[in-house]
Amino acid sequence: MTNSTDTQPPKRRPLYGSLLANLLTVGCLICSVWACGFFVLVSLNPNTPINPFPPPTVPGLAVIASSTPTSDFPTFPPENTATFTPTFTPAPPSVTPQPPSVTDTPSGPTAIPPPTRIGGGGALTPTPTPGGGPATNTPVPISQSASGHIFFVSLRNGDADILVILPDGNDESLLIGEPDKADDAPALSPDGRKIVFQSDRDGDFEVFVANVDGTGVTQLTSNSKFDGNPAWSPDGARIAFETDRGGNFDIWTMNADGSGAAQLTFSLKDDRQPAWSPDGAQIAFQSNRDGNFEIYVYAFSTRTDTRLTDNIAADQNPAWSPDGKLIAYESDRTGNGDLYAIAPDGSDETQYTDNAAADSNPTWSPDGARIAFHSNRDGSLDLFIMDAFAGANAAAIFSDPADDRSPFWGK
């Protein structure tokens, strides 16, 4: 008899049921990962195309500008449209400006009338270039005077013009002037027939010459650089002038008709304001080749330069006395411009003026007894005359609210 508890063969587990459960488990894991990723993406970017429930689109705000809003802050109705009520202030009626009447009385000080051009007046005709023939101006009769004439520059007409006056202040006349141009630095020829000067009437400063009555204005130099501050040789055959054709200022000379230009000084600094000695053997000038402007003399015999003054101030604008024994000049060594004189060998330096104003541009009378210069002692620049010795009193030739400067005393 067999026992019911005898060993039975083991039962086999279903193979396919276990495999299906594993597949379902893997599928659930994949779905969970995808759902988490989808949730994160939608949270970070609600507007992503895969979001089945995107946020509603808010329409843009339409703002109507107003020059004068009716409230401090705009209000927005539900449709998100800001509305301003424009309020426009009508523009004032157009007013066409009218030129002032010729009878209007100007405010402020009464303007001094310009000097009267005797001999008919009229504007200068256009100045020709060299070789084009002289331009003519209305001639100005020049009175005879034993004490000579003082030619000078005035700004009373709004630009620089050349005038002439007697040393006693009488017979003032306008000689050379062109509207909106600067005619400057006049010098009378030794024979008293010609005036050489600088002018920017061709666009930059060049050297011009004219008859003493203001006619026959003719251009002598023509280049794109500065040519100016001309000075006659004693025989009237040549003219010295300063130019920066080489990049810095040097002293040049040329024939009285503008031909034969030749360079005299060759400094790397600025050599300016030439003044010819009465014997024609030397030219005095100012130069800053040693650091500040000093007075130098160029000798034609040796073609060398000699320094006359030596101080830390600026010494400028030399002028030879008619006898050739002294050179007058200006210096600011006392803190303002004063007049000095020195011998051509550098000795006997003497201070002539001592004034709180600026005295400048000395020029000798033909007899060497007096010196004319310009100064701002009365406010604007005016012409003064003094006896040619140290400490002499100076008297103004006339008084003018405009600047009158750069005198040249000739025949």
C-alpha positions in Angstrom: 0.0 0.0 0.0 1.5 3.3 -1.0 1.5 6.4 1.2 -0.5 9.4 -0.1 2.3 11.7 1.0 4.7 10.2 -1.6 6.6 12.7 -3.5 4.8 14.3 -6.5 6.7 15.8 -9.5 7.0 19.6 -9.2 4.5 21.8 -11.0 5.9 24.0 -13.9 5.3 27.8 -13.7 3.6 29.4 -16.6 6.4 30.8 -18.9 4.4 33.5 -20.8 2.7 35.0 -17.8 6.0 36.1 -16.2 7.3 37.6 -19.5 4.1 39.7 -19.9 4.4 41.1 -16.4 8.0 42.2 -17.1 7.0 44.0 -20.3 4.2 45.8 -18.5 6.7 46.9 -15.8 9.2 48.3 -18.3 6.4 50.1 -20.2 5.2 51.8 -17.0 8.7 53.0 -16.3 9.1 54.5 -19.8 5.7 56.2 -19.5 6.6 57.6 -16.1 9.9 59.1 -17.4 8.2 60.6 -20.5 5.5 62.1 -18.3 8.0 63.7 -16.0 10.0 65.1 -18.9 6.8 66.5 -20.5 5.8 68.1 -17.2 9.2 69.8 -16.8 9.3 71.1 -20.4 5.8 72.5 -20.2 6.5 74.1 -16.8 9.6 75.8 -18.2 8.1 76.9 -21.5 4.3 77.0 -21.5 4.3 78.1 -25.2 6.0 75.0 -26.5 4.2 73.5 -29.5 3.7 70.2 -27.7 1.7 71.8 -24.9 -1.9 70.7 -25.5 -3.2 73.6 -23.2 -1.1 76.7 -24.1 -1.8 79.9 -22.2 -4.2 82.4 -23.9 -2.5 85.0 -26.1 -2.7 88.6 -24.7 -3.3 91.2 -27.4 -0.8 94.0 -27.6 -1.5 97.3 -26.0 -2.6 100.1 -28.3 -1.4 103.4 -26.9 -2.8 106.6 -28.4 -0.3 109.4 -27.7 -1.6 112.7 -26.4 0.2 116.0 -26.3 -1.8 116.9 -23.2 -3.2 113.9 -21.2 -6.4 114.4 -19.3 -5.2 112.5 -16.2 -2.0 111.8 -14.5 -2.0 108.1 -15.3 -3.8 106.3 -18.2 -6.5 103.7 -17.5 -6.8 100.4 -19.3 -10.2 98.9 -20.1 -10.6 95.1 -20.2 -9.5 94.9 -23.8 -6.1 96.1 -22.7 -6.3 99.2 -24.8 -4.8 102.4 -23.2 -6.8 105.4 -24.2 -5.7 109.0 -23.9 -7.8 111.9 -24.9 -5.6 114.2 -27.0 -5.9 117.9 -26.4 -4.0 120.2 -28.8 -3.1 123.8 -28.2 -3.4 125.8 -31.4 0.0 127.2 -32.6 0.5 130.9 -32.4 0.0 132.7 -35.7 3.1 132.9 -37.9 4.9 136.2 -37.6 7.3 137.2 -40.4 10.3 139.1 -38.9 10.6 142.6 -40.3 13.9 144.4 -40.8 14.5 147.3 -38.4 13.5 150.7 -39.7 16.4 152.9 -40.7 15.0 155.5 -38.3 15.3 153.1 -35.3 17.6 154.5 -32.6 20.2 151.8 -31.6 20.7 151.1 -27.9 24.1 151.5 -26.3 26.9 153.9 -27.2 26.7 155.8 -30.5 28.9 154.2 -33.1 31.8 156.4 -34.3 31.4 156.9 -38.1 34.2 155.4 -40.2 36.9 157.8 -41.6 35.8 159.6 -44.7 37.6 158.6 -47.9 38.4 161.9 -49.6 38.6 162.0 -53.3 35.3 160.3 -54.2 35.3 157.1 -52.0 34.1 153.9 -53.5 35.2 150.3 -53.0 38.4 148.7 -54.3 38.2 146.9 -57.5 39.3 143.2 -57.4 43.0 142.9 -56.9 44.7 141.1 -59.8 47.2 138.3 -59.4 50.8 139.1 -60.2 51.2 140.0 -63.9 47.5 140.8 -64.3 47.9 144.6 -64.1 47.3 146.9 -61.1 43.9 147.5 -59.6 42.8 151.0 -59.0 41.3 152.7 -56.0 39.9 156.2 -55.7 43.1 158.3 -55.1 43.5 160.0 -51.8 45.5 163.2 -51.9 48.3 163.1 -49.3 49.1 166.5 -47.8 52.7 167.7 -47.5 54.1 167.6 -44.0 57.6 168.3 -42.7 57.0 165.9 -39.8 56.0 163.1 -42.1 52.9 160.8 -42.0 51.8 157.9 -39.8 50.3 155.0 -41.6 48.4 152.6 -39.4 45.7 149.9 -39.2 42.2 150.5 -37.8 39.4 148.0 -37.0 36.7 150.6 -36.8 35.0 149.4 -39.9 34.8 145.8 -38.7 37.9 144.6 -40.5 41.5 145.8 -40.8 42.0 148.8 -43.0 45.0 151.0 -43.7 44.7 154.7 -42.9 47.0 157.7 -42.8 47.2 160.6 -40.4 49.5 163.5 -39.6 51.4 163.2 -36.3 49.3 166.0 -34.8 46.1 164.0 -35.4 44.8 166.0 -38.4 44.0 164.9 -42.0 43.0 161.3 -41.3 42.1 159.4 -44.4 41.3 155.8 -45.4 43.8 154.6 -47.9 43.3 150.9 -48.5 40.4 148.8 -47.4 38.3 146.0 -48.8 35.1 144.7 -47.1 35.6 141.6 -45.0 39.3 141.5 -45.7 42.3 142.3 -43.5 44.8 144.8 -44.9 47.6 145.0 -42.3 51.2 145.9 -41.5 51.8 148.9 -43.8 55.3 150.2 -44.6 56.1 153.3 -46.7 58.8 153.1 -49.3 61.9 155.3 -48.8 60.9 157.6 -51.6 57.4 158.0 -50.1 55.6 156.8 -53.3 54.6 153.2 -52.4 53.0 151.3 -49.5 53.8 147.6 -49.0 51.4 145.7 -46.8 50.0 142.2 -46.1 46.4 141.2 -47.0 44.2 138.1 -47.0 42.1 139.3 -49.9 43.1 136.2 -52.0 42.2 133.7 -49.2 45.5 133.7 -47.2 48.0 136.4 -46.3 50.2 137.6 -49.1 52.3 140.7 -49.7 50.8 143.6 -51.7 52.0 147.0 -52.9 50.0 150.1 -53.7 50.7 153.7 -54.6 50.8 156.1 -51.6 47.4 157.5 -52.5 45.8 154.0 -52.3 45.6 153.3 -56.0 47.3 150.5 -58.0 46.9 147.7 -55.4 49.1 144.8 -56.8 49.8 141.4 -55.4 53.5 140.5 -55.1 53.5 137.0 -53.6 51.2 134.1 -54.3 51.3 130.8 -52.4 49.3 128.8 -49.9 51.4 129.9 -46.9 51.6 133.1 -44.8 53.6 135.9 -46.4 53.6 139.2 -44.4 55.2 141.9 -42.2 57.1 143.4 -45.2 59.9 145.9 -44.9 61.6 148.0 -47.5 65.3 148.1 -48.2 66.8 151.6 -47.8 67.1 152.0 -51.6 63.6 150.7 -52.2 64.8 148.0 -54.6 64.0 145.0 -52.3 61.4 144.0 -49.7 62.1 141.7 -46.7 59.2 139.7 -45.3 58.4 136.7 -43.1 57.0 133.5 -44.5 56.3 129.9 -43.2 56.7 128.3 -46.6 59.2 125.9 -45.1 57.0 124.9 -42.2 58.2 127.5 -39.7 58.7 131.2 -40.2 61.9 132.5 -41.8 63.1 135.8 -43.2 63.1 136.1 -47.0 63.7 139.0 -49.4 62.4 139.7 -52.9 62.7 142.4 -55.5 60.2 145.3 -55.2 58.1 143.8 -58.1 57.8 140.4 -56.4 60.5 138.6 -58.4 63.8 137.1 -57.1 62.6 135.7 -53.8 65.4 134.4 -51.6 65.6 132.9 -48.1 67.9 134.6 -45.6 67.4 132.7 -42.3 67.2 128.9 -41.8 66.2 128.4 -38.2 64.1 125.4 -37.1 62.1 127.9 -35.0 60.3 131.1 -36.0 62.1 134.2 -37.4 59.7 137.1 -37.8 59.2 140.9 -38.0 62.1 141.9 -40.3 63.4 145.5 -40.1 66.1 146.7 -42.6 69.0 148.9 -41.2 69.3 152.4 -42.7 72.6 151.4 -44.5 71.1 148.2 -45.9 73.8 146.0 -44.5 71.7 144.3 -41.8 68.2 143.1 -41.0 66.9 143.0 -37.4 64.3 140.4 -36.6 62.8 138.5 -33.7 63.3 134.8 -33.2 62.4 132.1 -30.6 65.2 129.8 -31.7 66.6 129.9 -28.1 63.3 129.2 -26.4 61.6 132.6 -26.3 61.5 135.6 -28.6 64.7 137.7 -28.6 66.1 140.4 -31.0 68.6 139.2 -33.6 70.5 140.9 -36.4 71.4 139.3 -39.7 74.5 140.6 -41.5 74.6 140.3 -45.3 78.4 140.5 -45.3 78.9 137.3 -43.2 75.4 135.8 -43.7 75.3 135.2 -40.0 72.8 136.0 -37.2 73.8 137.7 -33.9 71.6 137.7 -30.8 71.2 141.1 -29.2 68.9 140.5 -26.2 69.0 137.7 -23.7 66.3 137.3 -21.0 63.4 135.1 -20.1 60.8 137.5 -21.4 59.7 138.1 -25.0 61.5 140.8 -27.0 59.7 141.6 -30.2 59.0 144.1 -33.1 62.4 145.7 -33.7 62.6 149.1 -35.5 65.9 150.8 -36.5 66.4 154.5 -35.7 67.0 156.6 -38.9 70.7 157.1 -38.0 71.2 153.4 -37.4 72.5 153.8 -33.9 69.6 152.2 -32.0 67.0 149.5 -32.4 63.7 150.1 -30.6 61.6 147.1 -29.6 59.0 145.9 -27.1 59.5 143.6 -24.1 57.3 142.1 -21.5 60.1 141.5 -19.0 58.4 143.8 -16.4 55.1 141.8 -16.7 53.6 143.9 -19.4 54.7 145.4 -22.7 57.1 148.3 -22.5 59.4 150.0 -25.1 63.2 149.5 -25.0 66.1 150.5 -27.2 69.5 148.8 -27.8 72.6 149.4 -29.9 73.2 147.1 -32.9 76.1 145.5 -31.0 73.9 144.6 -28.0 75.1 147.4 -25.7 73.4 150.4 -24.1 70.0 148.7 -23.6 67.6 151.2 -22.2 63.9 151.1 -21.1 61.9 153.9 -22.6 58.4 153.4 -21.2 57.2 152.0 -17.9 53.4 151.8 -17.9 50.9 149.2 -16.5 49.4 149.0 -20.0 50.9 147.2 -23.0 53.1 149.5 -25.2 54.0 147.9 -28.6 55.1 148.3 -32.2 57.5 151.2 -32.0 58.3 153.3 -35.1 60.7 156.2 -35.4 59.9 159.6 -36.8 61.9 160.5 -40.0 64.3 162.7 -37.9 64.7 160.2 -35.1 63.5 162.6 -32.5 60.2 160.9 -31.6 58.7 157.4 -31.4 55.1 156.4 -32.2 53.6 153.2 -30.9 50.3 151.6 -30.0 49.0 151.0 -26.5 45.9 150.1 -24.6 46.4 152.7 -21.9 43.0 154.1 -22.6 41.2 150.7 -22.9 41.3 150.0 -26.7 44.5 150.2 -28.8 45.3 153.8 -29.8 48.3 155.5 -31.3 50.7 157.4 -29.0 53.8 159.6 -29.6 56.7 160.3 -27.2 60.1 161.9 -27.4 62.8 159.4 -28.1 64.4 159.2 -24.7 63.8 157.2 -21.5 60.9 158.3 -19.3 59.5 160.8 -21.8 55.7 161.5 -21.6 53.5 159.9 -24.2 50.4 161.5 -25.7 47.6 159.9 -27.7 47.2 161.1 -31.2 43.4 160.5 -31.0 41.0 158.4 -29.0 38.9 155.7 -30.7 36.7 152.9 -29.1 37.9 150.6 -31.9 41.5 149.3 -32.1 44.0 151.4 -34.0 47.4 149.8 -34.2 50.6 148.9 -36.1 51.9 152.4 -36.9 54.6 153.2 -39.5 56.1 156.7 -39.5 57.3 157.7 -42.9 57.7 160.8 -45.1 
